[in-house]
């Protein structure tokens, strides 16, 4: 790892001298070296079927999570293998993954998670919007496990809707009404203050009445992980949330989640990650890379790093590939290529969002060969003044540098490049776009402030060459 990171640092130092001389082929050769470091899952041939442990299909009145968890535990203790969810609809409560187990959802199989909130307590250790806490048990959870997988052509449905889970965000258009449980009733604010005041994590225990919705999949401190081919629907909160994980592959996954905070895949303080050939249709960011919020992110000081995104399709979402906003631990080395994005509800293509609450260094972002039908706001959006009304300790100025796009085509947007830095341009620099065409840009321009060394080479906006 040290050798590859040293090569990348040397590469970036060379490329940063003159943005117009960036060698994208050389940069993506470094991503290939990173990819080789990602450990691959491997499982014994032993298999266990959940029906052999008492799981029954089509029995909504009696969720079968105890049978599923027993199958997983038995498989793991026997040395590992595959736990099979066969064709049919199985209603379940929370599932806990264990080392050396592949949970395979067969084609035609559905796991439907109960919306009975009481099943997801007592709370487990996790993060919620970048703050360490004990919160409702994620629907699928693992802590400290190695060599785990969720695979198969079947469907995992969180069953969240305006009637179940989503109203807890506190927004009337998601079904919230006066008197209902919601995070806006004080739970979220209290959690944020726990982070700001450095309250010990063991005291940060969220309760059902706090309305803090769980993730669909949360993998905490896990190593060597595969999520492949499954369809993931209707999460209460974020869909895939790997936290402090290393060697993670998310491949061929179809995510549909139009709920509030409905992010598709949020690797947080993770290293060596490949996300490829996935489809995202979300109510928030499609992919959002994170590393902790404010004091908690700075305390752990574990950046996300070495993430490859390729061959994906993004539909609805606040952003296609996003860094932030909970990025206080920093981020380095993102490689995005050969993706398609298109929706009037897709707000940005590449988005970096942070603030003086967050701090952190974000660097080395390479993006090439992206085809966009339309997005609502901007192709590249860098914002260092995200959520300026947040109550927090400020003065932690973030830095964003070495962000480079090549061969990006967009057929409709309001702006091309939109950068909002701080008062001084020193915190955003060495940004480039080359060999790109942004058509039907309604405001017919880029909008850049608080940045320096922003260069364009063969960038066309509405058919006109843009040099600055």
N, C-alpha and C positions, 0 to 999 in steps of 0.2 A: 504493500500500500504506500509506504513512504517513497518508494522509487517512483511510482506512477504519479503521486501528488507532486513530487519534485519536478517531474517532466512537465506536468501541467503548469506549474508556477513559471518555469522557464518559457514555456510556450506563450503564456499570457503576457509575460514581461516583454517578449519579442513582439507580439501582436499589438500591444498597447502603444508602442512608439508611434505607429501610424495606422489609424483605423482603415485607411484605404488599401492597405497591403495585407489584410487578414487572409490567411490561407485556411478556408473552411475545411478543405479535405484533410489537412494536417490536424486541425482541431478535432474532427470526428474520428480520426485514427486513435486519438487519445481516449475517446469515448469507447472505442472497441477494446482498448486495454482495460478500461474500467469494467466493461461487461464481463470480461474473462475472470474478474475477481468475484463475481456473484456466484455463491455456492448454490448448487442445484439440489432439490429434494430427491430423496431416494427411499423407497419403502419396500419391506419384505412382501412376499406374494400372499401372505395370510390375509383373509378377508372375513368380515363380520357384517351381517345384515341386521338392521335395527329391529326388524320384525321378530327375529330370533330372541330378542331381549324384551319383548312385550309391546313394542310399538304397533299401534293399529291405525290404519288409514281412516280418514273421514270421521274422526271422533273428536269433534271440536270441544265437547264437554269435558274431555279428559286429555289435556295436552301430554305429549309423550316424551318430554325432555328428560325425565328420569331414565327411561329406557335408552334414549340416545346417548346420554352421558355415561351410562353404565357400559354401553358398547364401546365407546371411546376409551374409557378407563381400562376396560378389559384388554382391548387391543394394545394400548400403550404398555401396560404391565407385562404383556406377553412378548414384548420386543418390537411391536409396531406392525403396521399393515394398513388396510383400507377398511373403513366403516362405510357401508353402502346404505344409502337411502333409496329404496326401490321405487318403481313407478307407482304413482298414487299421490294423494294429498295427505300430508301429515301435519297436524296442528301441534305446536310445541311452545314451550317456554324457553328460558335461556340455556344456551349450549356452551360448554367449556371444552376447548381443544386441548389435547395433550401431545407431548413429544412423540415423534415418529408415527403420527397418524394422518392419513389422508381421508378427509370426510368427502365422499363422492356422492353427489346428487345426480342420480341417473336421469337420462332423458325421459321426460314425462313425469318426473317426480317434482313435487312441490313441498317445501317446508314453509308453513305459514305460522308466524309468531303471534302468540296471544297478545292482546292489548290490555290484559289485566296487569296494571302497574305493580300490584303487590308481588307478583312473581319475580320482579327484578330488584328486589331488596331482600337481605341487607346489601348495602352499598359495597363496591369494590374500588380499589385504587385505580385511577385513570387520570386523564386531563379533560377539562371541558373548556373549549375556546382558549387553550394554551395555559390554563391554570390548574396546578396539581390539586387533586381532591379525591374524596371518596364519593362516588355518585352511583346512580342506578346502574345495575349490572348491564353491560352491553348485551345485545341479543346473542351474538357469538363473541366469545372472549377467550383470550389466552394470556397467561402471565409467565414470563421466563421460560417459555418452551422452545424447543429446537426441532427442526425438520418437521414442519407441519404444512398441511395443504387443505384447500377447499377447491374441489374440482367437479367436473361433470357438466352435462348439458341441461341440467334441471334448473329450477327456479327457487330462490330464497326470497320470500315476501315478508317484509316487516309489518305489513297491513296498516301502516300509518295513513291517516287521512284527516280531514277537517273534524271528523267525529272522534278520532282516536289519535292522541299524541300531538298532532300539529297545532291544535288550538292552544296548547301550553306555551307557545311562543308569545302569546298575549296580543296577537293581531286579529282584529275582527274579521278580516277577509280570509283568515285560516280557521274561522269558526269560534274564536274566543268571545265570550260574553261576560258581562259583569258578574262577579261572584265565583267564576271558574278558577281552578288552579292554573297558575302561570308563572313563568320565570320573572315576569315583570312585577310580580307582587312582592319582590324583595330578595328572592333567592339568588338571582344573577348578580345583583348589586352587592350582596353580602359576599359572594364568592370572589368578585373582583377586589373587594376591600381586603379579603384574606390575603390575596396576592400582594396588594400594595403595602400592607402592614407586616408582611413576613410571618403571618400566623403559621405555626407548625402544621404540617400536612395532616397529622393524625387528628387535629381538631377541626379540619375542614370536611365535615360530614354532612352531605346534602340529603334531605329527606323527601319523601313523596310530595309533601305539600310545597316544596320549593319549585317543582315543575321543570326540573332540568332533564331534558329528554336524553335518552341513551343513544349511542352509536349502533348501527347495524352490526358492524364487525370492528372490534378493537383488539389489536394485538400489541401487548405491552412487553417490551424487552425480550422480543423473540428473535431467533436467528434461523435463517434458511427457511424461507416461506414461499409458497406458491398459491396463488388464487387464479384459477384458469377456467374459462369457458362458461361459467355460471351466469345466470341472469339475476340481478339484484334489484329488488323493487321496494319502493315506499318505506324508506327508513324513517324512524322518528326524528333523526338528527343526521350527522354525517354518515356516509355509507361505509367506506373503508377507511379506517383510521389506524395505521401502523404507528406506534410510538416507541422510540428508542430501539428500533429494529435494524438489523443488518442482513443483507442478502435477501432481497424481496423481489419477486416477479409477479406482476399482475398482467395476465395475458388473455386476450379474447373474451373479456368480461363485458357484459351488456348491462349498463346501469341506467335505470329510469327512476328518478326521484324528484318530484316537483315541489316538495315541501319546503318549509322555512329552514334556513341553514342546511340545505340539502346537498352539501358538497359531495362530489363523486368519490374522489380518492385524495386523502390528505396525509401524506407521509410527514411525520413530525420528528425532528431530530433523528432521522434515519440516514443510513449510509449504504451505498451500492444498491440502487433500485432500478428496475426495468419495468416500464409500463408500456405495453405495446398491443396494437390491434384491438383496442377497446372502443366501445361506443358510450358516450356520455350524453345524457339528457337530464338536466338538473335544475333545481330551484335556486342554486347558488353557484359557486365556482365548480367547474368540471374537475380540474386537478388543482389543488392548493397546497403548496409546499410550506411547511411551518417548522418552528424550532422554539416554541414557548413564548409566553406573553410577559412582557415587562420584567419585573423582578424575578419571576420564576424562570424565565428563559435565560436571564443573565446568571442566575445562581447555578444552574446546571451547565451552562455554557457549552452545549453540545449542538453544533450546527447540523443541519441537513446537508448532505453532500453526495456528489456523484450520482445524479439521477438522469436517466435516459427515457425520453418519451418519443415514441415513433409509431407511425401507422395508425393513429387513433382518429376517431371522428367525434367532433363536438357539435352538439345541437344547442339547445337552450342552456343558459348559464350566465352568471355575472362575468366570468372570464374563462377562456379556454385553458391556458396553462398559466398558473398564477403563483407568485411567491408572496407570502404574507397572508394576513397582516401580522399574525402571531409569529414573528420572525426574530425575536430578540437574541436568540443564540446564533443568528447568522445563517448564511447559505453560500455554497460555492459549487460550481461545476454542474451546469444544467445543459443538456443536449436535447433539442427538440427537432424532429425532422419528419417529413412525409406525412403530414396530418391534413385532414380536411375539416373545415369549420363552416357552419352556415345556419343562421337562424336570425329572424328579426328580434328575437329575445336573447341572443348572445351579445353581451355588451362590449366585451373587449376580446382580442385574440391573445396577446401576451400582456400580462398585467403584473406589476410589482407595486405592492401597497405596504406602507410602513409609516412611522411617525417618530416624533421626539420622545414619546413614551417607550417605544420599542428599542431604538438603537440598533446595533448590529451592523455587520458588513455583509452585503450581498454582492457577489462578484462571479464573473465568468459564465455568462449565459449565451449560448450559441443556438440560433434558430435558423433553419433553412427548409426550403421546399414546402411551403405551407400554402394551401389553396383555400380561399375564403369566399363563399358566396356573398354573405353580408354579415356585418356586425353593427350594433347600434351606435357605439361611441367612437372608439379608436382602435387602430390595429396594434399599436404599442402604447401602453399607458404606464407611466412611472409616476407614483404619487407619494411624496414624503410628508404630506399633510393629511393623512387619512384619519378620519374621526377626530377632528380637532376639538370637539367638545368632551372628549373622554376625560373622566376624573382620574388623574394619575400623576406620578412623579415624572416631571419632564426634565429636559436637559440632556437626553441621551440621543444625540444627533446620529441618525443612520447614514451609511454611505452605500451608494449603488454605483458600481463601475463595471466596465468591460461587458457591455450588453450589445450583441451583434446579431442582426437579421440579414438574411440573404434569400433572394428568390421567393418573396412573399407576394402573392397576388390577392387582392381583395376587390370585389365588385361593388361594394356599397358600404359607406360609413359616414359619420359626421366629420371626423378628423383622421389624419394619417398617424402622426406621432404626437402624443400629448404628454408632456412632462411638467409636473409641478414639484419643484425642489424647495429648498429653504431660501432664506434671504441671501445667503452666499452661494455661488455656483460650485463651491468646492465639494459638495456632498453628492453630486451626480456628475459623472464624467466618463469619457471614452465610450460613447454610445454611437452605433453606426447602423445604417440601413443601406443595402446596395442591391442592385439588379432586381428592383421590385416595382410593382405597378399597383397603385391604389386608385380605382376608378369610382366615379359617382360619389365623390367626397363632397358632402353637401356644403361644408364650410370652406372647401377648396384650399385647405392649408394644413400645416402642422401648427401646434401651439406649444411653445417651449419656454419655460422660465426656470431660473434657479439651477442651470446646468451649464457645463462647458464641454468642449471637445466633442460636440455632437456633429457628426459628419454624414453626408449622403453621397452615394456614388451610383449613378444611373437609377435614381429614384424618380418615378413619374407619378404625379398626382393629377388626375383628370387629363392625362395625356401630355402634361407639361413637365419638363425636366426641372427638378428641384435641387439646387446646389446648397442651400442653407435654410 
